[in-house]
Amino acid sequence: MATIFSSGLETEVDAFTTEWTTKVVSAGNALTVSSEAGEFNSGSKGAKIVADGTGANCYATKTFTEGGEFYFRVYFKLPSGLEYDPSYKVPISFLLMDGTSALAYAWVRSDVSNTTFHMRFAVRDAGTPTTVYTGSADSIATNTWNYIEMHWVVGTGANGGLAAKINGVEVVSDFNYDCAGYAVDTVRCGISDGKGANLTGSQTIYFDDVEVNDSGWLGPVGGGVSVDITPSVLTTDLVMLNPVVGNPSQAESWDMGPYIYTEAGTGVAITPPLLQTQLQMHDPAVYAVDVPTAVAPPLLQTNIQMLNPTVNVGKFRNRVCSMLHLIMGR
């Protein structure tokens, strides 16, 4: 997954020129970075919009290298008591843009009461913006962190368009548009009076954990992933140097490889070979680990080597072999 832009506001300053490119704030409004409890979704900072109710602009933008397919995510929090004037308008918006032209729209739209809200998603094709999703009332709760995601594709004709999710649930997937004349190079988050709506009175809105990539849905912040684990090989050697190898009777012994048995008599020269025994454990059980990235634990492979053994003649039990007998379950 190639990250194009990621901002948790952790190193941002009020000018919005550290993680972001710039901000646009009309008189009477303010866009700052807050570290107050409840004013950020994760980490220790978030973006805080304070609007005076005149409907003027208050948003941050980030520009990046343009492309034909992007995934976008933003967390936002609406205040209790939020109201729009008039109803059915969309002053709060999160946009993917080509310069100053919005291509993928996520609007927080008011219902008839002005106090209940839901998402509206739209996509610009060769003409004007076309709404592809209008949600039901009360789908966006106030005084809690919600997150939305958009997947925008330029396409090559009638196969461009937009898919969108609300809090991880896909609500629309519509790729039947001609977006081939565009390329996304900007993301914008905040409020605007471009749709003829105001926020009623002084209102405070928050956003955090904005991210754009070009390869897959982002999901929630800190969410784990489902992975298939294919172990590689991890080799562990247990080396026994100069072990004492006895000569017990066959009834007392077990054969662990090239074992040496003597014949009765004297003057028999015995030159024992190198004893090499491998104990291998293939395909060990690997337990699930909840991690944000794929983990590929290795295959455990153990080799036991016994080099330069000393061979004794006599009837006694080989203690090393007995120990291995118990370990290996013979």
Secondary structure, DSSP 4 states (H G I P E B T S, - for coil): --EEEEE-SSS--TTS-SSSSEEEE-TT-EEEEE-STTS-SSTT-EEEEEE-SS---EEEEEEEEEESEEEEEEEEEPPTT--EESSS---EEEEEEETTEEEEEEEEEE-TTSS-EEEEEEEE-SSSEEEEEE--TT-B-SSSEEEEEEEEE--SSTTEEEEEEETTEEEEEEEEE--TT--EEEEEEEE-STTS-EESSSEEEEEEEEEEESSS---STT----------EEEEEEEEES-EE----GGG----SS---PPSSSS----PPPEEE-----S--------SS---PPEEEEEEEEESPEE--SS---HHHHHHHHHHT-
